[in-house]
């Protein structure tokens, strides 16, 4: 079974500052990794995904994440945040083995608040 | 290409009533997933369906909950005899093939009074 730990439940930052949202996962099988963003009272939007290949993944809105297999981490970063980045961010994993469940296993989320 | 559609967006039910949540996947998507988001918790998987088949229902409560994805029409998540603990946001996601990214709908927010 997989599990995801998002180490920070809330992250306050000032506008134009860099930010890192941390995600660690646990799995005995190969996984795909995702970051989703949820704005208030809305659904989830995919920010980026790691399936294979380069461990540095670039996503939408200037976000990027780095897959570190030895540390089982997939931290999300942005060099300069905007007020509009205020939202909740979810890290998720999916079992990709043959016959594995298609389900996404989510962390509990990190609320990013960008202050002026 | 329209995204994943869910209706209703908000649903209020009294304890003991039935709730029916609908999900229309994106065009060309034959895989549907339901997730539940409870207050102060992350999203939890409930069920994974393909057309006319339930593939994985390991996250579904054993009683009162059921899901279907018929050959024609939307996927339905049905909750019988709702209780206050069923109050949550229910999200549907779809994907075109196995092992691909899931696209989420806007959710249905169920309130049980």
Interface residues (C-beta under 8 A of the other chain):
Chain A: X32 X34 X36 X41 X42 X43 X44 X45 X46 X49 X90 X94 X96 X101 X102 X103 X104 X105 X106 X107 X108 X109
Chain B: X4 X31 X33 X35 X41 X42 X43 X44 X45 X48 X55 X56 X58 X59 X91 X93 X95 X98 X99 X101 X102 X103 X104 X105 X106 X107 X109
